[in-house]
Amino acid sequence: MKSSSNDRLKTLVIIPTYNERENIHEVLRRVLAQPIELDVLVVDDNSPDGTGDMIAGFAQNDKHIKLLRRSGKLGLGTAYIAGFNYALENGYEFIFEMDADLSHDPDEIPKFLNAIQNAHLVIGSRYITGVNVINWPLSRLLLSFFASVYARTITGLPVKDATGGYKCFRREVLETIDLRKVRAGGYGFQIEMNWRTWMAGFIIKEIPIVFTDRTVGKSKMSRAIVKEAVMLVWKLGLAGLFKRRKLRKNGGWRPIN
């Protein structure tokens, strides 16, 4: 049995899409099957395969499904920023990031909501208890793992999985961070949001997840996305030298409300 309808607006799951018609129906079914009252916002970048039209049809029959259409393929980071702004404008308290390809298990949602009672940001970590990734080629796995090591080393960010995209934010984090200043458009967006959350004094917690690579559709990873993330890490590392001093001077971490 799901929780009371009084809690309906508390939790939002944001799912960016671009050509995910073959996956999105099953993702939505499994998210909405959770024993928690929640809504799903699909941010579609005008998918040529008709993903947006499919979601529009679902939304007509289910009040928990929301659709935000964009004019074209504008990037993962800006899709999430659009979703965050929607969440803030519509009174949500807990805001998830989730991939559209079933690499993130919707059955983990209750674990995130339990963990966030003692944190401001919860990250589903592929690496906190070893390497929990299924079906990735070795080259992709090594790139992801060492990208997190690289980001942690340069920025000081205290997380094992800096690039993971399965997350839950408290509303106050997104209210505090100036989302207009977030620059990363690709997977570097995950590093930047973690870093800005940490620099603002919020508590970050990682919980273990198993990441299963997509079986349908194509990955959106590209050389340009990797290059952006490499350069971004150095910018954040240099900026953090001054911000960490300010954080310590101001008394450290924020309390959990």
C-alpha positions, 0 to 999 in steps of 0.5 A, a space after each residue: 500500500 502506498 503512503 497517504 496522498 497528502 505526501 504526493 508532492 513530496 517526491 519527484 523522480 526526474 528522468 531525462 530522455 532522448 530516444 528512449 521509447 524502447 525503455 521508458 514504459 518499463 521505467 515508468 511502470 517500475 518507478 510508479 509501482 514503488 510503495 511510496 507516493 511520488 511523481 515522475 517528470 520526464 524531460 524529453 529533448 524532442 526525441 526523433 523516435 517519439 519518446 515525448 509523444 508516448 509520454 504525453 499519452 501516458 500522462 493523460 491517463 496518470 496524474 503522477 506522470 509529468 512531461 517537460 518537452 524541450 526544443 532539441 538535444 540540449 544536454 543532460 545537465 540542462 535537462 536536470 536543471 530544468 527538472 530541478 526548477 520544476 521541482 522547486 516551483 511545484 513544492 517537491 521536498 525530495 528530488 531524484 535523478 534517474 537514467 531512462 534506460 533501467 541502469 538504475 533500479 527503481 526498487 532502490 528508491 525507498 533506500 534513498 529516501 531512508 538514507 536522506 533522513 540523515 543527509 542532504 544528498 544521497 548518491 547511489 554509488 557503484 564503487 563504495 563497496 567494490 565495483 558493482 557494475 554489470 555488462 560494461 566493457 572493461 574500457 568503459 568501466 576503467 574510464 568511469 572508475 578512474 574518472 571518479 578517482 581523478 575527480 576526488 583527487 583534484 577537487 577533494 570531493 569526499 565521495 567514491 562515485 563522483 560521476 554517478 547519476 542516481 541521486 536524491 536531493 533535499 529541496 534545500 540543496 537546490 534552493 541554496 545552489 545557484 543553478 544558473 551558475 552550473 555550467 557542465 552539460 554532460 556527465 561532468 554535471 554530476 561532478 559539479 553538482 556534487 561539488 557545489 553541494 559539498 562547498 555549500 556545507 551540505 552532508 553527502 551520503 553514498 549508498 551502494 547500488 548495482 549498476 546494470 548497463 542498458 540492453 536497449 538503445 545507445 549510450 550518450 557518452 562521447 569524447 566531447 563529454 569526457 573532455 568537458 569533464 576533464 577540464 571541469 575538474 581542474 576548474 573546480 579544484 582551483 575554486 575549491 581551494 578558497 571555498 573550503 577555507 571559507 567553509 571551515 571558517 563558517 563552522 563546517 556542515 549544515 544541520 539536517 532539518 
